Amino acid sequence: MTIAETIGAATGAPFVLAGRQAVAGGDINQAERLLGRDGRRYFVKFNRAERLAMFEAEAEGLDEILASGALRAPRPVCSGLDGRQAFLVLEYLELDGRGDGAELGRRLAAMHRHGQPTFGWRRDNTIGATLQPNAGMADWMDFLRLRRLGFQLTLAGRNGAPSRLIEQGERLLAGLGGFFPGYAPRPSLLHGDLWGGNYGYASGEPVLFDPAVYYGDREADLAMTELFGGFPAAFHDAYREAWPLDPGYETRKTLYNLYHVLNHYNLFGGGYAGQAERMIGQLLAACR
């Protein structure tokens, strides 16, 4: 009833629940589809009460994507607490896999042209369940060193990562400048967690969801599209046609994907430490 009342207050129209159905919510959250007696439908995520700030940041990130005017995303409706649970209510979109990958590539390039003066964002958010610090910085390499790779490396050390990984990671951080010869990224609006499970199509129109928004080097988004696959060749071709990439991207994409592999280690442990160590070794060899 708390959720229904909050929906009613947010929309200005009373919402009377007629049915609810569990749906896939990813690795972090539980999710349901709510159906109202008037036919309205909403997608609702649930997590522990202390995760409310995570949902609030996600809602602001979706609003940021929508404000760019480049891509569709589920529109946030409201969030709050229902007993011991935090919840986030979103516009319900019927998603499927049928759409134009090239259109997604063109629209992502348009979203990346939406910028701001500094790297970061107005608030911290999360990457998965891990804190993602976003306090603004003028220099991209400083931001990458302190707010991204260095932050994850420190967490990995606390989580028992092998000492060699930490030592080699610190060497990498000290030499970041070697990966940016003649290339000066500008702050672009990023989805931040752009793997194949975080986009879809609604009536053929590309949709992004589950963001970890910040303003950074656009290459960081593109690198993640290659980390786990799931994006068609037409997507990559159309993006590059709309906004060509610097040749150094082929090396830097491993640098950017290291952030996500370290985060996977910090979330799930296991073989991700070995994968991160191999990536660091490749990067150090490439920068000699």
N, C-alpha and C positions, 0 to 999 in steps of 0.2 A: 504493500500500500504506500510506503514511503516513496518508492520509485515512481509509482503512478501519480502520486500527488505532486512530486517534483517535476515530472513531465508536464502536467497540467499547468503548473505555475510558470514554467519556462515558455510554454507555447501559447498561453492565454486561452486554452481550450481544455476543459476537463478530459482526463484520459481514464477510461474504465477498462480494466484488463479483461480480455476475453479468453486469452490463451498464452502459453509460453512454451518454447521449445529450445532444448539445448542445441547449440551449434559449436563448431570447432572454434576455439579461442586461442590457439597457439600454445607455446610452451609455458607461458607466464600466467595467463589469465583463464578464467572460465567465462563462457559467453552464452547468451540466450537471445532468441528472437521473441519480442513481445508483440502480441496482436491485440488491438483495441476493438471494442464493440463497434466503433465507427469505421473500422477498416484500416486505421493507421497502424503502421508497423515500425518498430525500432529495434536496433541492434544494441545490446547492453553487455558491457564487460564487467566482471567482478574480480576483486582481489581483497586482500586483507585491508583493514581500515587504515593502517599506516601507509598504504600505497595510494592514498587519495591524491597526494601531490603529483605522483606519477601520471595519474589520469588527467589532472588539471593541465599538466605540461603537454600531454599528448593532444588535448583539445586545442590548446593554443597553437601547437604545431600544425594541426589540420587547418585551423583558421589562417595561419601564415601561408600555407600552400594555396588555399582558396583565394587569398587576397592577391596572389601573384597573377591570377587570371589565366594561368597557363594550363593547369591540370585540374581535373575533378578529384575530389576527395569526399568521404562521408562528412556531412556537416554536423558538428557537435550540437547537442541539444541541451544537456545538463549533466552535472555530476554531483556526487554527495555521498553520504553515509547512510546505510540501511542496516541498523544493528551493528554487527561486528564486521560488516563488509563495506568496502568502498565500491562505488559503481560509476560507470561512464556510459551515458546514453548517446547514441549516434543515429543519424539518419540511416535507415535501412536501404541498402542498395542490393539488387539482385545481380550478383556477379557471375560471370562465366569466363571461359578461356577463349572466346571467339572475338577477335579484334585485330586491328592493324598495328603490328609491331613498329612499323615505320612512323605511324602517327604518334605513338608513345615516344619514340626517339626525338621527333621534332618538338613535341611539347615539353619534354624534359629539358632540351636545350633552351627553350624559351623560358622555362622556370629558372634555370641557372643564370639567365641574364638579369634576373631580379636580385639586386644587391643592397648592401649597406656599407657604411664607411669602414667598419672594423670586422675582424673575424670573431665568431662566437654568436651569442644570442642574448636576449634580455633576461633569460632565466636558465637555470640548470634543468636538465631533464634526465632521461635514462636511455641506455642502449641495452635492450633486453631488460633485465632487472638491475643492471649496474648503473650507478650514478654517472652521468656524463656532464662534467663541469664546462660551462660555456661563458664564463666571465670574459669580456671582450679584450682583444689585443690587436695592436696595429700591424704586427709582424706575423706572417703565416708560420714561419719556421719556429718562432717562439711558441705560438699557439700549439702547433703540432707536437713540439717537444714537451711542453708542460701540461697542456689540457687533454692530450690524446695519448700518444705513445708512452710518455713518462708516467702518466697517471695509471695506465693499465700495467705497466711494468712494475710499479710500486705495489699494486694489488697482487700481482703474480708472485712477487717475493714474499708477501705476507701469507699467500696461499700455498707456499711450499714448493714453488717452481725450482728447478735445478739451478745451482749457482752459476753454471756456465751460461745458461740462458740470460740470467740477470747481468752478468759481466759483459757478455757480447752485446746485449741490448743497450747497456750504458755506452759502450763504444760507438754503437750506431747513432745514438742520440747526440753524441759529441761531434759527429761528422755529417749531420743532416745537410749542411750547406752544399756538400758535394753532389746532392741529387737535384739541385736547382740551378744549373748553369744557364744563364740567359733566360730564365723563366720566372716570372713574378706573378703568382696567382692573385686574383682579385676575389673579394668575398662574394660568393654566389649562394643563393638559397639552395640548401641541400635537403633531400629527404633524410639522409643520415643512416638509414638501415635498409638500403635498396637491394634486397635479394629477391629471388623470383617469387617468394610467397607473399610479398607485400605490394603486389599490383594485380590488377584484373581489368575486366571490361564490363561496363554496364550498358546494355543495348549498343555494343560496339565502341563505346567511348572509353578511353583509358582512364583508370582510376588508381590513385595511390592511397595507401592506408598504413597504419601502424608506424608513423614516422618517429625519427629521433632528430628533429630539425635543428639545424644551426647554419651559420654562414661560413663557408670554407671554400677550399679549392674544389672546383667542380669535378676534377679528376677522382676525388675520393668517392663520389657517388658512382661514377662509371666503373671504377675498380671493383666495387662490390658486386656490380652486375656480372662480373666475370668470375667471382670467387666461387660461387656455387652453381653457376649456370642459370638456365631458365629464361633467358632473353634471346629472341631470334636474331639471326644475322641482319634482318631488315631493320631492327631497332638500332643496332650499332652503326650500320651504314647510313641511316637517316640522320642520326645524331651527328656523325662526323661531317656529313654534307652541310648540315645546318650550322655547325660550329666546329671547324677542324681542331684536332688535338696537336699539342706540341710533341715532337718526336720522343722527348724524355719520358712521356707517359708510360711507355712499355717497361721501363725500369721502376718508375715511381708507383705503378699500380701494386707492386708487391709491398712497397712501403706502406701504402694506405690500407691494404688488406691485412697487414700485420696487426693493426689495431683491432680488427674484428676477431682474428684468430686468438690474440691474447685475451680478448673479452670472453671468447668461448672457453678458454682454459679457466678463467676466473669464475665462470658460471658452472661449467660442467666437468672440469678437470680432464683426466685421461690423456689421450694421445695428442691433444692440442698443444701441449708443451713441446713435444718433439717437432710438430709441424712449425711452431713459432721459431724454434731454434734453427731449423733448416732454412726458413725464410730469412732470418737475420744473417745466416752464413752467406746466402746468395747475395744479399744486399751489400754486405761488407766486401765481398769479392768484386762486385760490380763497381764499387766506389774507390778501388785501389788506384 
